Amino acid sequence: MQDYITNGLTLKEIEQSLFRHMQKQYGHLLQQVLEEIDRTLAEQRDKKRYALKDKR
């Protein structure tokens, strides 16, 4: 099996790189979803009962 391994990336390195990339993409997606939920809640809140304290 060692005869077939070249100087390229190993399967483990490919898996780790893919996993890191997927983590970043999921983080961005989750951030977008949570920001959209936050905007929706801010627009639909009972404005007389709940004040908008901080919007970043």
Secondary structure, 3 states (H helix, E strand, C coil): CHHHCCCCCCHHHHHHHHHHHHHHHHHHHHHHHHHHHHHHHHHHCCCCCCCCCCCC
